[in-house]
Amino acid sequence: MTRRITVGVLLCLCLTAYGDLDKVGKKRPEGPVKGLRIHEWGVFHIVKDGCKAAGGGEAPAFIQRVPAELPPLALNPAARPNTVAKEPILHIYAPEAMALHVEVSFPTGKPTLAWPAAQAGLKPCAASGPGIPRLAWDLQVDGELKEGEPHPPEMLQEHWISGVRKVGSDLLCSGEDVEHFLFYEGELKHKSTLHVGFGDPNLVTVNGRTESTEAWVLRGEEKTLSKCHLVNLSAPREDPPMGTLEGTTPADLQAELLKALVTAGLSEAEAGALLTIWMPELTKPGTRLAYVLSREEYDRLLPIHFSPEPEELRRVGLVVQEISP
């Protein structure tokens, strides 16, 4: 059975037309920039055939739709994209105003959305073929809004973009586009490492391996939420781990997931923004699996490059795999 995975991604990119010089005429530093921190988070949503990947709602009209004619990497039918990266978001924290170049590649799929608007094209590859789809940004990173200059588009307070802006990361400028984060989405091919089964209505078994040490099997009912909290999934074991679905509240689940995302590298504000968007999806009717994606798999699915390089780069992905409606 094929599945569609949605990955949402937010990035900050900065490219200038002056080669090794930034917009204020300074030579680009060689090596990582001290104090430059970049934190990225995204949700890799695996859904069943015929279902739309949810989470975050519809993208506003100002969000760039990447042209459909940008082809994905030539894939055989069995390897077509089955995952959507939803809201991958990049928060950038710079020690001073600076130019930054960012580009992200899609070796197993293609981009669909970007904000601020990106340069979309194909990255040449050594093997024969059309190349690898990628997005690139020319950004100026600044810490604050300046009077008389463009501001981010106005949004309703309840929209997810307004929530992400409250994280407090630096302002990004790309031409006339201004935002407090970098965002993109795309379609990817991701092979899930976990498979869930039910021996009876309450007994859960999980087969497979993952770099994550925790996973949650969630079953949303009309008014309640049941879960099975599984620990140390990556530890060698002869038999598949088992657990029993137990009643819980969305608030308790949110607290557990917040702790797991912070442990993986996000700040509480960043992890809170992710969960504000995705808790309605995690707790709606249906059965689904959730776990933190390994950094190695995140980098494989969405290779990313910065110039200059940050002193600190954190990338935290949450996999949400739909099991049944």
Summary of the structure (lengths in Angstrom):
residues: 325
radius of gyration: 20.0
end to end distance: 15.1
largest distance: 67.1
contacts: 1090
relative contact order: 0.22
helix: 14%
strand: 44%
